[in-house]
Amino acid sequence: MYDRFNRQINYLRISVTDRCNLRCTYCMPEEGITQLDHSEILSFEEIASFTRIAATKGFNKVRITGGEPLVRKGVVELVSMISNIEGITDLSMTTNGVLLGKYAKELKYAGLQRVNVSLDTVNPTRYRQITRVGSLDDVLNGLECARAAGLTPIKINCVVDKSSAEPDAVEVKKFAQANGFEVRFIPKMDLNAGIFGEVEGGNGGNCSICNRLRLTANGFVKPCLFSNLGYSVRGLGYEGALLKAVNAKPARGTTNHDGKFYNIGG
């Protein structure tokens, strides 16, 4: 599918939950959030049905996100359902890595191809400060288990304040290079203020080549992370919501006052 600006839209990011087992300072309040009611959350069957429609329209790349996707009960089953959809050739997940050690083998067996793991520092004390509740050892174990399971190439997502020259980012890069991981530096963003930048080592933030839509956990197809626009798959139907989102995709992001990173998937 092509949007109004002749960009081929073939990448679907699916947020399966707004919940997370960390409380990163730039993403979620320390006290947590008011979580979506269970009835609002799309079932795995609804997600898979929407993805099948998207695949018939030329979408071939899917990334599962959250919140933290691995906190959603049965998410391995969803991976299996999506991996078996004809036309989906690239299936990945973004995770904080805390539970990756537990699920890496199952995810690979279910059809997940690779993972991006969020890691902003390799200093245990700093990691605890940033995540408020996390343990760096859990993530390091998750990375090793992902490598052993063959969820490769493994990419590290490192959020930076201003640049990859910051001390934490420099150490993350050294760690990634020493372990054969790829690293992507993501500038800290502000949805309400419309502050975003291009990802170093990736394609995110470059509006001129953006090829993605986002499906939120409560069933809205968003044409852009930095936009309030969203189209309900329950209200408009799968194809109707998909077509409206593609047709409404803006030339570039502006602001988003309705969503948060934890419920859109970043």
N, C-alpha and C positions, 0 to 999 in steps of 0.2 A: 504494500500500500504506500501511496505517496501523499504527503500533505500539501497544503497550498503553496509551500515554498520549495516544492520538488525534492524534499528529503524523503528517502525511503524509510518507512517506519516498520521495523522488523524485530524490535527488542521489547519484551514485556517483563517488567519488574513486579513481582507479586509479594505484597506484604501479607503474611499469614497471621500476624498477631500484633497488637500494640504493646504487649507485655515484654519485659526484659528482666534478666536476673542481675543486671548491673545498674548503676545510677550515675553514669558519666556526667560530669559537671556541665558539659556543653549540650547535652541532649535531653536530660530528664531531671526533674526536681528530686532533691534528696528524699523527700517523703513519698515519692512515687506519683502516680497519676490516678485519675478516675478512669477505671478501665471500661472498655466497651462491654455492654451486656452480651452474654453468650448468644442471644437470639439475633444480635446485629451482625455477628461474625459469619462470613461466608463458610459454608461447609466445604469439605474437600471435593465433593461431587460438583458443587457450583463452580469452584475454582477450575476444576478439570474441564467442565463443560465450556466455560468461557475460553479457556486456553485452546480447546479444540477448534472453536470458531475462529480464534485469532490465527491459528495455524493455517486454516483454509484461506486466510487473507494474506498470507505471506510472512507471518511472524515465525521465525525459526529459533530465536534466542530467548531463553527464559532464565531469570535470576530470582531465587526465593529469598525474601528478606523479612524483616520484622519492623519494630521491636527486635527481639531475638528469636529467630525462627525455631531454634531447637527447644524452646520452652513450650511450644505447642504440641500437645499430646498427639502422637500418631503421625508426626510430620514425615516420617520415613515412608509411610503409605502414600502420602501425597506425591513425594518424589517419584515413587514407582508409577503412579498414575500418569504423571506428566511425561516421564521418560518414555512411556509407551504410546504417546500421541504422535501420529504420523506427521512428519514435517518439523518436529522439534529436534534440532541437531546440536544445540548447545544448551546445556542445563547446568546451572551453577548456583551457589548459595553464598550469601554474605552472613557471617556469624562472628560473634565476639570470641568464639573459640573455647569458652568455659566448659561446654558440654560436648565438645567435638571428640574428646577422647572416648567418650561413651558411645557415640553414634557413628564414628567415621566409617567403620567396616560396613555397617548396615546401610549407610547412605550410598556408599560405592556400589554395593550389591543391588540396591534399588534403582541405580541408574544415574546418580549424581556424578558429574564429570570432574568438577573442580570446586575449590572454595577460595573466597577472599576472607581473610581474618583481620578483624580490627585490632590494631596494636599501636598505641601512641607513644610507648616508652618501653624500654627493657630494664628499667630500674624498678625493683619491687616496691620500694617506698613510693615512688612517683606513680606507679600503676595504681596503688591503693588510693592515693590522693585523687587521681583523675576519675577512677571508677567508683570510689567511695566504699565499695564492698567486695571488690574482686581480688583474686589471688593470681599473680603472674604465673605461678607454677602450673595452674590449671590450663592456661593458654599454651604454654610451652609444651605441655603434654599433649594437648589437642593438636598442635602443629605436627608433632612427631607421629601421632596416630594417623593424621591425614596423609602424611607422606607415605607411611607404611601401607595405607589402604589404597594408594594410587590416586588420590584426589588432587591431581596435579595438572598444570602448574599451580602452585600455591602462591597467592598474591597477598601481600600485607597492605592493609589500608591504614595509613598513618595521618591523623588529623594534625595540622600545624596552625599556629597562630598567624604567622606571616610568611614563613619560607622553610624550605627543607634544610637550611643552614642552622636551624635552632638545635641546641645540644641534644634534646631527646630524639629529634628526627635523624640527626647524624648517627647516633648510636643504633637506632632502628635500621638504618641503611646498612651499617656494618654487620649487624646481626643477620639481616636478610641475605646479604652477599655471602657471608660465611656459611649459610645453610642452604643456599641454592634457591631462595625464595625471590620472587619479584616484589617490588615495593612501589606503592602509589602514594603520593603526598597530596592530601586533600585540604585545601584551605578552609579554615573555620568559616561557616556560613551563618547567615541570619535571615530566616524566611520573612519575618515581618519587615525588616529594613531593606530587603532585596539585595543583600550582600552575598555575592558568590564569586568564585573564580575558577579558572581551569585547573583540572587535576594534573599534577606533574607525574608523568608515567602512565596516564590513561586519557580517555576521551571526555570524561565528565566535565561539565561546565562550559563546553564549547558549543554554544547554541546553534551555530551555523551547520553543524553536522549531527545534531541530536537526532537519534533514531528510536527513542524510547517512549513508551507509555507506562503508567503505573496503575496497578490494581490495588486498592487499599483493602485492608482486612474486612472492612464493613461494606465492601462492594461498590466503590466508586472508581471509575476509570478516569485518571487524571492525565491530561495531555502534557503537563509541565509541573515540575516540582515547585517552581516559583510562580504559581498561579492559583487562584481560588477555584478555578473551574474543576468540576468533577461530574461524572455522569453515572447514574445508578444502574447497575446491571439488573437489579430486581425491578426497577421501575420502567426501564426502557428496553429490557431484554438484552441478551449478550451482544448480538450484532448491532443493535441500535446504539447502545452505549459506546461500543468500539468505534463505529463510524463517526458519531458525534465528536468523540475525543480526537480522532485523527483530523477531522475537518476544522476543529477549533484550536489545534496546536499553534501557539503563537510563534512569531519569528524569534523571540528571545524571552527569557524569564523576566518577571517584574517583581512582584511581592506575593506572599501567601500569608494571609491573616487567619485562615481557617484550620490549617494543618500544623503538625509538628513532625520533626524528623522521626520520632519514635513510632508514629502511626502512618507514615507514608513510605518509609523505607530508604530515605536518603538518595 
